[in-house]
Each structure stands twice: as structure tokens, then as C-alpha cells.
Amino acid sequence: MKRSKGILRFSIINVVFFLFLSPLVIFYGPFNSLQLFAVGAIATSRHVQNVDFFLTKEKYEELIKTYSKKKLQLSL
């Protein structure tokens, strides 16, 4: 019983850290391709307003331009 409580507590703490840190790593981390992929995926969905919480309008426009260029290069 005590061991399962510890495993549950560990799992809950890891989920909370994941939910808090994953947007920070995606939008402000060193992985430009991950940031470009995430913004491109959000831009083509119905939830574009979620990007406004993490990025400025200028940064979002810059990433969309880059995403469009990359998409165009891949399709050629």
C-alpha cells in the first residue's frame, strides 16, 4: 500500500512537471524545428488562439513565414 502511494505521488509530480515545462521547451527551447512544427500544426488547426498565450504576434508571423517556406521547399 505504501509503495503504490509513492508510485502514484511520483507519477502525479511527473505529469505536473511535464505539463508545465513542455510548452516552455517547445516555444522557448533550443529546438527550432520543434518550435516550427508546433506552430505550424497549431496554425493549421482551429486553435490558433493558443499560440497568443506563448508567443508575440511578430514571432508568430515570423514562424508562419518560415513554415510556409519550408513547406514549399518540401513539396517541390
N, C-alpha and C positions, 0 to 999 in steps of 0.2 A: 504494500500500500504506500509506504513512504517513498519507495523507488519510483512508482508510477506518478506520484505527485511531483517529484523532482523532474521527471521527463516532461510532464505536462507544463510545468513552470518554464523549463528550458525552451520548449517549443514555442510557447507564447512570447517569451522575450525575443527569440529569434525572428518571429513573424513581425513583431512591432519594429525591431531594428530594420528589417527588410523593407517594410512599408515606408519608414521614414527616410532611409538612406538611398533607396533605389532611384527616386526622382532626382535627387541631388547628384548621384553618379551619372545618370543619363544626361541631364541638361547642363551640368557644370563640370563633369569629369573630363579626363584626357582622351576619351574615345569619340573622335569627331564622326566616325562612320555610324556609331550607335546613336549619337545625337541626331544626325541627319536622317537615319532610318526611323527613329521615333517621331520626329517632327513630320516627316513625310507620311507616315502611317496615320498620324492624328489629323493631318491636313486633308487626307482623302476620306476621312470618316466624317461622321456627323457631330463630332465632339471637339471642334476647333477651339472652343472657348476654354478648354482645359490648358492649352498652351499659354494663355494670357497670365495664368497664375504663376508660371515659372520663368517666362521669357518676356523681354520687352518687345514692342511691336517692330522695332528696327532689326533686332536679332532674328525674330521670326521671319521677316521678309527676306533677310539675307539667306537664311537656311532654305527657304522655299525656292529662291532663285538657284541656289546650289543644287537642291534636289531636282529641280526641273532640268538643269544642265546634265546632271549625272544620268537621269532617266533617259534623256535624249541620246546621250552617248551610248548607253547600253542597247538602245533599240536600233541603232544604226548598224 
